[in-house]
Amino acid sequence: MTLPVFSSPRLVAPAIAPTLLLVLLLVWCVPAVAASNSEEDEWALEEESTDDVNEGELRFLESAPDPDVLHAESRIRITPASLESGWVDLLQCYRNLDAVSKVELVFDYREMRGLAVVAKRGVGKAEVSGQSVQLENVSKHASLCIEAQVRNLYRQADGGYVLRNGPWMRKFLDGYYPFRVGLTVNYPQELVRFVRISPQVQPGFRIESTPGVIAFDAWFEGQLRTGIHFLPGA
């Protein structure tokens, strides 16, 4: 049996037998952000940090991995209020989870509120506790969807904004394994416009952009961090 572990969110194993300690590590973790000059408006200006350096070699896959590979799909909604506060609406779904009797889905976002389970399939029990979801009787290929608000939209010195996510990674011991990640972002096109995304578009990392919507679909091994940049004005 493979026991998955996530970090932000991650599946954290409860007390288990030593034979189960060799686990498949599947990580989506939100990097720490340096505090801004104002405690009341700490989200306002993001500072670059060496802590953001990618420790796993990122390799995009030119062909899609096995359709049964772990798949994380997210939708983020940026509202006019988000541009003032940094808080965005998040809907997140995980598909093709591994079978396990008990596991804890823990979210390590620096700031998160309103966490709730909105859908599940192949999961006997899913109970919210703080910034975590306790899962029981998870079947192979199970799925789980949650909603919450997170604060990961940062104002830039040039007056623009960047939405940062990651790193996403799927790791076992010292190796990185295929992972599929999709993200769709809805934003107020009358107030901001999409200008660029990092990393650059390439085989295995594709984007679709229409006024008010930017989305990417990625197949990769290693660690993936993304930055979606906006400027004021339509």
N, C-alpha and C positions, 0 to 999 in steps of 0.2 A: 504493500500500500504506500502510495506517495502522499506525504503530508505537506501541503503548501503553507508558506509563510509569507505574509505581506508586510511592508512597512509604508505607511501612509498612502493608502491603507495597507495593512498587512494582516495575514492570518497568523496568529500567535498560538502555538501549541500549548495546551494545558499540560499538567503532569503526565508524562508518558513513559513507557518502558524504554530502557537504553537502546534497544534495537531500532527504535523509531527516531533516534536523534539525528540520523543522516537524512535530512529533509531537503526537499526541493524548495529553493528560496525564490519567491516571486515578489519583487519589490516595486512599489510605486511610491517614492518618497519625495516630499516637498522640501527643497533646500531651505536652510535658514536664511533669513534676510536681515541685514544690519538695520538697527533702529535709526530713524531719522532724527532731526534736530529737535522736533517737538513731540513731547509725550502724548499730547492730545491728538496729534496728527501724524503718528508714527509710520503710517502707511505711505506718506506722501512722496518721499524720494527714496528710491532704491539705490543702494551702493553696491558696486561690483565687489566680489570677494573671491579670494583664492579657494574658499571652501566650495565654490561652484565647479571646480575642475573635475572633469569626468574621470573617474577611476577605472572604468571598464571600457575597453575598446569598442566603439560603436561600429557595427557593420549592418548596413541595410541589405535586405534580401531581395534580389531582383525578381525572384519568383515567389508566389505566395506559399507560406508554410502549410502543413497539414491543416485541413479545415477543423480538426478537433483540438488545435492548439489553444491555450488560454487566450481569451479575447476580452479586453477591457474597452468598453464603450462609454463615453461621457458626453454630456451636453451642458454647456455653460451659457447662462444668460446674463449679459451685461446690461444694466438698466441705467437711465440717467442718474439715479441715486448712487449707482456703483462708481461713477466717475468722481463723486464727492467723497465716498467712504472707503472704496476698495473692496467692498463686499459684493460677491456675485452669487447667483443661484446655480446649484450643481445637481444634476441627475446623473448617476453613475451605475453601470451594470457590468457584472462579471459573468462570463459564460464559459462553459467547459471546466468548471471547478472539479477538483479531484475528490474522490470518495473518502470521507473521514467521519468518525463518530462524533467528535467534539472539537471545535476550533473557535478562535476568537478573531474577529475582523476588527483591527485597531486602526484608527485614523490619526495620523500624526501631523495634520495641518496645524500650523501655529495658532490659527484662530478659526474656529468652526462652531456653528450653532444650528439647532433645529434638525439634528440627525434623525432620520426615520426610514424604516424599511417600507418600500412601496410595492414590491413584487418579489416573489420567490418561486422557484420550481425545483423539485428534487431536494428540498431542504425541510427537515421535519420541524425545526424550531429556529426562529430568529428573533432575538430579544435585544433591544437597544439598552446600553448601559454607559452613560457618559459619552465619550468619543469612541465607542466600540460597539460591535454587534456580536452577541454570543450565538454561535450556530451549533446545531445538533443534528445528527443523522443526515449528513450530506451525501447524496448519491453521486455517482460518476456523471459528469456532464451537467451537473446542477448549475443553476443560475440564481443570481441575487441582484436586486436593484435597490439603491438607496437614494435619498434626496437630502440636501443640506444647503447651508450657506457657508462659503469659505471666503477668506480675505487674501486673494492672491493677484489682485490687479494693482499695479504700482504706477504712480505718477513719475514722469521723467523730467529732468532739468529743462528739456527743450519744450515742455508743455504737453508732450504726448503721454502715452500710456503703454505699459507692457503687461501682458498676461503671461505669467510664468507657471509652468507645470513640469513635474519630473523631479528626480530621474525615475523613469520606468525601467525595470530590468527583471529578468527571470534568470536566476543563478542557482547552480548546483555545485557545491564545493568551489573549485576555482574556475568553473566553466560557465559560460552564458549560453542560454538556449533560446530558440525562436519564441517570439512574443508578438502578438498583434494588438495594436492600440489605435483607437479611433477617437477623435474629439471634434465636436461641432460647437461653434461659438456664435451666438446671436448677439448683435450689438446695435445700439441706436445710430442708424446711418445718418440721421439728421444732425448728430452731434460729433461723431468721429468717423474716420475712414481708415480702413486697413491699408497698411503700407508694406509690411514685409513679415516674414516668418523665419525663424531659425530653428533647426538647420535648413540649408537650402534644399529646394525640391530636387529630387533625384529618383532613380529606380528604387522602389521600396519605400519611398516617402513622397506621397502625392497630396496635392491640396486642390480644393475647389473653392472658388471665391465668387460670391455675388453680393450686390449691395445689401448690407445688413447681416451677412452670414459668411463665415470662414470655417472650413473644415479640413481636417487631414486624416489620412489613413496610413499607418506605418506597419511594416513588417521588418523585424530587426533582431539582432543579437547584441548583447552589451547593454550600455546605459544610454537612455534617450532623455534629453532635456529639451524643452521647447520654449520659445519666446515669441509671442504674437504681438506685433507692434502696431499701434494706432496713433494717428495725429488728429488734432481738432479739425472740424470742418467736414462737409460732405464731399 
